[in-house]
Amino acid sequence: MSIDIDQVTATFIAESRELLEQMETALLAVARDGQDAVNAIFRAAHTIKGSAGMFGLDPVVAFTHVAESVLDKVRDGDVGVTDELVALLLACRDHIGALVDAVEGGTLDGN
C-alpha cells in the first residue's frame, strides 16, 4: 500500500478551506449564536491544526495553536467576545488561509 502524498495534500487543502469557510461563517454569526459559534470556530481551528501537524506543517500548527489558545480562553469565559476580537480572529482566519495557500503553492513546508 502506498500513499499518494499529492492527493493527501490536496485533501488537506480542500478540507482546510472548508473549515476556514465554516470559521468565517461562525465568526460573523457569533453575536447571534454565542457559545455555539465559539465552539464551531474552535473546532475548525483545532481540526486544521491537527491535520497540519500530521503533515509536519509547523508554521500552520504554530500560528493556529495561538488562535486556538485565545478561543479556549473565550470558551472558558476568561475573554469576552468583542467586535475587536472578532476582527482579530477574522484576520487570523485570513492568515491561516494564506498559509494553506502557501502549502498549495509549494512555498511552505515543515520548516
Secondary structure as the mmCIF struct_conf table of DSSP 4:
data_model
#
loop_
_struct_conf.conf_type_id
_struct_conf.id
_struct_conf.beg_label_comp_id
_struct_conf.beg_label_asym_id
_struct_conf.beg_label_seq_id
_struct_conf.end_label_comp_id
_struct_conf.end_label_asym_id
_struct_conf.end_label_seq_id
HELX_RH_AL_P HELX_RH_AL_P1 ILE A 5 ASP A 33
TURN_TY1_P TURN_TY1_P1 GLY A 34 GLY A 34
HELX_RH_AL_P HELX_RH_AL_P2 GLN A 35 MET A 54
TURN_TY1_P TURN_TY1_P2 PHE A 55 GLY A 56
HELX_RH_AL_P HELX_RH_AL_P3 ASP A 58 ARG A 75
TURN_TY1_P TURN_TY1_P3 ASP A 76 GLY A 77
BEND BEND1 ASP A 78 VAL A 79
HELX_RH_AL_P HELX_RH_AL_P4 ASP A 83 GLY A 105
TURN_TY1_P TURN_TY1_P4 GLY A 106 GLY A 106
#
